[in-house]
Amino acid sequence: MDGQPGFAPEPVSGYPGEQPVLLSQAFDLAVQETGLGVRELAQELAWPLARVRELLGMPDNRPVLRLV
């Protein structure tokens, strides 16, 4: 599907009105009920941690390593 319009991965942040609200609500409930963490959710979904954080609306505040 490479090269076909509509199939390239795009960041959710590019569509502010399209945040997956139900996923973040379900995650909040799971945190309260079971203590689930973001890493565990990413592992369970087999998604990259960065993608799960993006979909939950959690900014990645880690410093960026740059080689100069």
Phi and psi restraints in degrees (range 20) as a CNS / XPLOR table:
assign (resid 1 and name C) (resid 2 and name N)
       (resid 2 and name CA) (resid 2 and name C) 1.0 -61.6 20.0 2
assign (resid 2 and name N) (resid 2 and name CA)
       (resid 2 and name C) (resid 3 and name N) 1.0 140.0 20.0 2
assign (resid 2 and name C) (resid 3 and name N)
       (resid 3 and name CA) (resid 3 and name C) 1.0 84.6 20.0 2
assign (resid 3 and name N) (resid 3 and name CA)
       (resid 3 and name C) (resid 4 and name N) 1.0 -6.7 20.0 2
assign (resid 3 and name C) (resid 4 and name N)
       (resid 4 and name CA) (resid 4 and name C) 1.0 -92.2 20.0 2
assign (resid 4 and name N) (resid 4 and name CA)
       (resid 4 and name C) (resid 5 and name N) 1.0 134.5 20.0 2
assign (resid 4 and name C) (resid 5 and name N)
       (resid 5 and name CA) (resid 5 and name C) 1.0 -63.1 20.0 2
assign (resid 5 and name N) (resid 5 and name CA)
       (resid 5 and name C) (resid 6 and name N) 1.0 142.1 20.0 2
assign (resid 5 and name C) (resid 6 and name N)
       (resid 6 and name CA) (resid 6 and name C) 1.0 89.8 20.0 2
assign (resid 6 and name N) (resid 6 and name CA)
       (resid 6 and name C) (resid 7 and name N) 1.0 -4.0 20.0 2
assign (resid 6 and name C) (resid 7 and name N)
       (resid 7 and name CA) (resid 7 and name C) 1.0 -114.3 20.0 2
assign (resid 7 and name N) (resid 7 and name CA)
       (resid 7 and name C) (resid 8 and name N) 1.0 -0.7 20.0 2
assign (resid 7 and name C) (resid 8 and name N)
       (resid 8 and name CA) (resid 8 and name C) 1.0 -79.2 20.0 2
assign (resid 8 and name N) (resid 8 and name CA)
       (resid 8 and name C) (resid 9 and name N) 1.0 138.8 20.0 2
assign (resid 8 and name C) (resid 9 and name N)
       (resid 9 and name CA) (resid 9 and name C) 1.0 -66.5 20.0 2
assign (resid 9 and name N) (resid 9 and name CA)
       (resid 9 and name C) (resid 10 and name N) 1.0 133.3 20.0 2
assign (resid 9 and name C) (resid 10 and name N)
       (resid 10 and name CA) (resid 10 and name C) 1.0 -127.2 20.0 2
assign (resid 10 and name N) (resid 10 and name CA)
       (resid 10 and name C) (resid 11 and name N) 1.0 145.5 20.0 2
assign (resid 10 and name C) (resid 11 and name N)
       (resid 11 and name CA) (resid 11 and name C) 1.0 -68.4 20.0 2
assign (resid 11 and name N) (resid 11 and name CA)
       (resid 11 and name C) (resid 12 and name N) 1.0 140.5 20.0 2
assign (resid 11 and name C) (resid 12 and name N)
       (resid 12 and name CA) (resid 12 and name C) 1.0 -63.4 20.0 2
assign (resid 12 and name N) (resid 12 and name CA)
       (resid 12 and name C) (resid 13 and name N) 1.0 -30.9 20.0 2
assign (resid 12 and name C) (resid 13 and name N)
       (resid 13 and name CA) (resid 13 and name C) 1.0 -61.8 20.0 2
assign (resid 13 and name N) (resid 13 and name CA)
       (resid 13 and name C) (resid 14 and name N) 1.0 -19.7 20.0 2
assign (resid 13 and name C) (resid 14 and name N)
       (resid 14 and name CA) (resid 14 and name C) 1.0 -74.2 20.0 2
assign (resid 14 and name N) (resid 14 and name CA)
       (resid 14 and name C) (resid 15 and name N) 1.0 -10.5 20.0 2
assign (resid 14 and name C) (resid 15 and name N)
       (resid 15 and name CA) (resid 15 and name C) 1.0 -127.7 20.0 2
assign (resid 15 and name N) (resid 15 and name CA)
       (resid 15 and name C) (resid 16 and name N) 1.0 78.0 20.0 2
assign (resid 15 and name C) (resid 16 and name N)
       (resid 16 and name CA) (resid 16 and name C) 1.0 -58.8 20.0 2
assign (resid 16 and name N) (resid 16 and name CA)
       (resid 16 and name C) (resid 17 and name N) 1.0 -26.5 20.0 2
assign (resid 16 and name C) (resid 17 and name N)
       (resid 17 and name CA) (resid 17 and name C) 1.0 -83.1 20.0 2
assign (resid 17 and name N) (resid 17 and name CA)
       (resid 17 and name C) (resid 18 and name N) 1.0 -1.5 20.0 2
assign (resid 17 and name C) (resid 18 and name N)
       (resid 18 and name CA) (resid 18 and name C) 1.0 -113.1 20.0 2
assign (resid 18 and name N) (resid 18 and name CA)
       (resid 18 and name C) (resid 19 and name N) 1.0 29.9 20.0 2
assign (resid 18 and name C) (resid 19 and name N)
       (resid 19 and name CA) (resid 19 and name C) 1.0 -72.0 20.0 2
assign (resid 19 and name N) (resid 19 and name CA)
       (resid 19 and name C) (resid 20 and name N) 1.0 132.8 20.0 2
assign (resid 19 and name C) (resid 20 and name N)
       (resid 20 and name CA) (resid 20 and name C) 1.0 -73.7 20.0 2
assign (resid 20 and name N) (resid 20 and name CA)
       (resid 20 and name C) (resid 21 and name N) 1.0 89.6 20.0 2
assign (resid 20 and name C) (resid 21 and name N)
       (resid 21 and name CA) (resid 21 and name C) 1.0 -66.7 20.0 2
assign (resid 21 and name N) (resid 21 and name CA)
       (resid 21 and name C) (resid 22 and name N) 1.0 -40.5 20.0 2
assign (resid 21 and name C) (resid 22 and name N)
       (resid 22 and name CA) (resid 22 and name C) 1.0 -64.1 20.0 2
assign (resid 22 and name N) (resid 22 and name CA)
       (resid 22 and name C) (resid 23 and name N) 1.0 -35.5 20.0 2
assign (resid 22 and name C) (resid 23 and name N)
       (resid 23 and name CA) (resid 23 and name C) 1.0 -64.3 20.0 2
assign (resid 23 and name N) (resid 23 and name CA)
       (resid 23 and name C) (resid 24 and name N) 1.0 -44.0 20.0 2
assign (resid 23 and name C) (resid 24 and name N)
       (resid 24 and name CA) (resid 24 and name C) 1.0 -68.7 20.0 2
assign (resid 24 and name N) (resid 24 and name CA)
       (resid 24 and name C) (resid 25 and name N) 1.0 -35.6 20.0 2
assign (resid 24 and name C) (resid 25 and name N)
       (resid 25 and name CA) (resid 25 and name C) 1.0 -67.2 20.0 2
assign (resid 25 and name N) (resid 25 and name CA)
       (resid 25 and name C) (resid 26 and name N) 1.0 -41.8 20.0 2
assign (resid 25 and name C) (resid 26 and name N)
       (resid 26 and name CA) (resid 26 and name C) 1.0 -65.0 20.0 2
assign (resid 26 and name N) (resid 26 and name CA)
       (resid 26 and name C) (resid 27 and name N) 1.0 -39.0 20.0 2
assign (resid 26 and name C) (resid 27 and name N)
       (resid 27 and name CA) (resid 27 and name C) 1.0 -65.0 20.0 2
assign (resid 27 and name N) (resid 27 and name CA)
       (resid 27 and name C) (resid 28 and name N) 1.0 -43.9 20.0 2
assign (resid 27 and name C) (resid 28 and name N)
       (resid 28 and name CA) (resid 28 and name C) 1.0 -58.7 20.0 2
assign (resid 28 and name N) (resid 28 and name CA)
       (resid 28 and name C) (resid 29 and name N) 1.0 -42.5 20.0 2
assign (resid 28 and name C) (resid 29 and name N)
       (resid 29 and name CA) (resid 29 and name C) 1.0 -64.5 20.0 2
assign (resid 29 and name N) (resid 29 and name CA)
       (resid 29 and name C) (resid 30 and name N) 1.0 -42.6 20.0 2
assign (resid 29 and name C) (resid 30 and name N)
       (resid 30 and name CA) (resid 30 and name C) 1.0 -64.7 20.0 2
assign (resid 30 and name N) (resid 30 and name CA)
       (resid 30 and name C) (resid 31 and name N) 1.0 -35.9 20.0 2
assign (resid 30 and name C) (resid 31 and name N)
       (resid 31 and name CA) (resid 31 and name C) 1.0 -63.5 20.0 2
assign (resid 31 and name N) (resid 31 and name CA)
       (resid 31 and name C) (resid 32 and name N) 1.0 -44.9 20.0 2
assign (resid 31 and name C) (resid 32 and name N)
       (resid 32 and name CA) (resid 32 and name C) 1.0 -65.8 20.0 2
assign (resid 32 and name N) (resid 32 and name CA)
       (resid 32 and name C) (resid 33 and name N) 1.0 -43.0 20.0 2
assign (resid 32 and name C) (resid 33 and name N)
       (resid 33 and name CA) (resid 33 and name C) 1.0 -81.5 20.0 2
assign (resid 33 and name N) (resid 33 and name CA)
       (resid 33 and name C) (resid 34 and name N) 1.0 -36.8 20.0 2
assign (resid 33 and name C) (resid 34 and name N)
       (resid 34 and name CA) (resid 34 and name C) 1.0 -125.7 20.0 2
assign (resid 34 and name N) (resid 34 and name CA)
       (resid 34 and name C) (resid 35 and name N) 1.0 -10.5 20.0 2
assign (resid 34 and name C) (resid 35 and name N)
       (resid 35 and name CA) (resid 35 and name C) 1.0 77.4 20.0 2
assign (resid 35 and name N) (resid 35 and name CA)
       (resid 35 and name C) (resid 36 and name N) 1.0 20.7 20.0 2
assign (resid 35 and name C) (resid 36 and name N)
       (resid 36 and name CA) (resid 36 and name C) 1.0 -57.2 20.0 2
assign (resid 36 and name N) (resid 36 and name CA)
       (resid 36 and name C) (resid 37 and name N) 1.0 139.5 20.0 2
assign (resid 36 and name C) (resid 37 and name N)
       (resid 37 and name CA) (resid 37 and name C) 1.0 -107.7 20.0 2
assign (resid 37 and name N) (resid 37 and name CA)
       (resid 37 and name C) (resid 38 and name N) 1.0 166.7 20.0 2
assign (resid 37 and name C) (resid 38 and name N)
       (resid 38 and name CA) (resid 38 and name C) 1.0 -63.0 20.0 2
assign (resid 38 and name N) (resid 38 and name CA)
       (resid 38 and name C) (resid 39 and name N) 1.0 -40.3 20.0 2
assign (resid 38 and name C) (resid 39 and name N)
       (resid 39 and name CA) (resid 39 and name C) 1.0 -62.2 20.0 2
assign (resid 39 and name N) (resid 39 and name CA)
       (resid 39 and name C) (resid 40 and name N) 1.0 -42.0 20.0 2
assign (resid 39 and name C) (resid 40 and name N)
       (resid 40 and name CA) (resid 40 and name C) 1.0 -65.7 20.0 2
assign (resid 40 and name N) (resid 40 and name CA)
       (resid 40 and name C) (resid 41 and name N) 1.0 -39.4 20.0 2
assign (resid 40 and name C) (resid 41 and name N)
       (resid 41 and name CA) (resid 41 and name C) 1.0 -63.5 20.0 2
assign (resid 41 and name N) (resid 41 and name CA)
       (resid 41 and name C) (resid 42 and name N) 1.0 -45.3 20.0 2
assign (resid 41 and name C) (resid 42 and name N)
       (resid 42 and name CA) (resid 42 and name C) 1.0 -60.6 20.0 2
assign (resid 42 and name N) (resid 42 and name CA)
       (resid 42 and name C) (resid 43 and name N) 1.0 -41.5 20.0 2
assign (resid 42 and name C) (resid 43 and name N)
       (resid 43 and name CA) (resid 43 and name C) 1.0 -65.1 20.0 2
assign (resid 43 and name N) (resid 43 and name CA)
       (resid 43 and name C) (resid 44 and name N) 1.0 -43.4 20.0 2
assign (resid 43 and name C) (resid 44 and name N)
       (resid 44 and name CA) (resid 44 and name C) 1.0 -64.1 20.0 2
assign (resid 44 and name N) (resid 44 and name CA)
       (resid 44 and name C) (resid 45 and name N) 1.0 -38.7 20.0 2
assign (resid 44 and name C) (resid 45 and name N)
       (resid 45 and name CA) (resid 45 and name C) 1.0 -83.0 20.0 2
assign (resid 45 and name N) (resid 45 and name CA)
       (resid 45 and name C) (resid 46 and name N) 1.0 -12.8 20.0 2
assign (resid 45 and name C) (resid 46 and name N)
       (resid 46 and name CA) (resid 46 and name C) 1.0 59.9 20.0 2
assign (resid 46 and name N) (resid 46 and name CA)
       (resid 46 and name C) (resid 47 and name N) 1.0 40.3 20.0 2
assign (resid 46 and name C) (resid 47 and name N)
       (resid 47 and name CA) (resid 47 and name C) 1.0 -112.4 20.0 2
assign (resid 47 and name N) (resid 47 and name CA)
       (resid 47 and name C) (resid 48 and name N) 1.0 153.1 20.0 2
assign (resid 47 and name C) (resid 48 and name N)
       (resid 48 and name CA) (resid 48 and name C) 1.0 -62.8 20.0 2
assign (resid 48 and name N) (resid 48 and name CA)
       (resid 48 and name C) (resid 49 and name N) 1.0 143.0 20.0 2
assign (resid 48 and name C) (resid 49 and name N)
       (resid 49 and name CA) (resid 49 and name C) 1.0 -56.3 20.0 2
assign (resid 49 and name N) (resid 49 and name CA)
       (resid 49 and name C) (resid 50 and name N) 1.0 -41.3 20.0 2
assign (resid 49 and name C) (resid 50 and name N)
       (resid 50 and name CA) (resid 50 and name C) 1.0 -61.3 20.0 2
assign (resid 50 and name N) (resid 50 and name CA)
       (resid 50 and name C) (resid 51 and name N) 1.0 -37.8 20.0 2
assign (resid 50 and name C) (resid 51 and name N)
       (resid 51 and name CA) (resid 51 and name C) 1.0 -67.8 20.0 2
assign (resid 51 and name N) (resid 51 and name CA)
       (resid 51 and name C) (resid 52 and name N) 1.0 -41.6 20.0 2
assign (resid 51 and name C) (resid 52 and name N)
       (resid 52 and name CA) (resid 52 and name C) 1.0 -63.8 20.0 2
assign (resid 52 and name N) (resid 52 and name CA)
       (resid 52 and name C) (resid 53 and name N) 1.0 -44.3 20.0 2
assign (resid 52 and name C) (resid 53 and name N)
       (resid 53 and name CA) (resid 53 and name C) 1.0 -60.4 20.0 2
assign (resid 53 and name N) (resid 53 and name CA)
       (resid 53 and name C) (resid 54 and name N) 1.0 -40.9 20.0 2
assign (resid 53 and name C) (resid 54 and name N)
       (resid 54 and name CA) (resid 54 and name C) 1.0 -62.6 20.0 2
assign (resid 54 and name N) (resid 54 and name CA)
       (resid 54 and name C) (resid 55 and name N) 1.0 -45.9 20.0 2
assign (resid 54 and name C) (resid 55 and name N)
       (resid 55 and name CA) (resid 55 and name C) 1.0 -68.5 20.0 2
assign (resid 55 and name N) (resid 55 and name CA)
       (resid 55 and name C) (resid 56 and name N) 1.0 -28.0 20.0 2
assign (resid 55 and name C) (resid 56 and name N)
       (resid 56 and name CA) (resid 56 and name C) 1.0 -85.0 20.0 2
assign (resid 56 and name N) (resid 56 and name CA)
       (resid 56 and name C) (resid 57 and name N) 1.0 -4.9 20.0 2
assign (resid 56 and name C) (resid 57 and name N)
       (resid 57 and name CA) (resid 57 and name C) 1.0 76.9 20.0 2
assign (resid 57 and name N) (resid 57 and name CA)
       (resid 57 and name C) (resid 58 and name N) 1.0 25.5 20.0 2
assign (resid 57 and name C) (resid 58 and name N)
       (resid 58 and name CA) (resid 58 and name C) 1.0 -98.1 20.0 2
assign (resid 58 and name N) (resid 58 and name CA)
       (resid 58 and name C) (resid 59 and name N) 1.0 115.0 20.0 2
assign (resid 58 and name C) (resid 59 and name N)
       (resid 59 and name CA) (resid 59 and name C) 1.0 -69.7 20.0 2
assign (resid 59 and name N) (resid 59 and name CA)
       (resid 59 and name C) (resid 60 and name N) 1.0 147.9 20.0 2
assign (resid 59 and name C) (resid 60 and name N)
       (resid 60 and name CA) (resid 60 and name C) 1.0 -93.2 20.0 2
assign (resid 60 and name N) (resid 60 and name CA)
       (resid 60 and name C) (resid 61 and name N) 1.0 105.3 20.0 2
assign (resid 60 and name C) (resid 61 and name N)
       (resid 61 and name CA) (resid 61 and name C) 1.0 -93.3 20.0 2
assign (resid 61 and name N) (resid 61 and name CA)
       (resid 61 and name C) (resid 62 and name N) 1.0 9.3 20.0 2
assign (resid 61 and name C) (resid 62 and name N)
       (resid 62 and name CA) (resid 62 and name C) 1.0 -70.8 20.0 2
assign (resid 62 and name N) (resid 62 and name CA)
       (resid 62 and name C) (resid 63 and name N) 1.0 147.2 20.0 2
assign (resid 62 and name C) (resid 63 and name N)
       (resid 63 and name CA) (resid 63 and name C) 1.0 -67.4 20.0 2
assign (resid 63 and name N) (resid 63 and name CA)
       (resid 63 and name C) (resid 64 and name N) 1.0 151.8 20.0 2
assign (resid 63 and name C) (resid 64 and name N)
       (resid 64 and name CA) (resid 64 and name C) 1.0 -98.0 20.0 2
assign (resid 64 and name N) (resid 64 and name CA)
       (resid 64 and name C) (resid 65 and name N) 1.0 127.9 20.0 2
assign (resid 64 and name C) (resid 65 and name N)
       (resid 65 and name CA) (resid 65 and name C) 1.0 -83.8 20.0 2
assign (resid 65 and name N) (resid 65 and name CA)
       (resid 65 and name C) (resid 66 and name N) 1.0 127.8 20.0 2
assign (resid 65 and name C) (resid 66 and name N)
       (resid 66 and name CA) (resid 66 and name C) 1.0 -127.7 20.0 2
assign (resid 66 and name N) (resid 66 and name CA)
       (resid 66 and name C) (resid 67 and name N) 1.0 133.1 20.0 2
assign (resid 66 and name C) (resid 67 and name N)
       (resid 67 and name CA) (resid 67 and name C) 1.0 -94.6 20.0 2
assign (resid 67 and name N) (resid 67 and name CA)
       (resid 67 and name C) (resid 68 and name N) 1.0 127.7 20.0 2
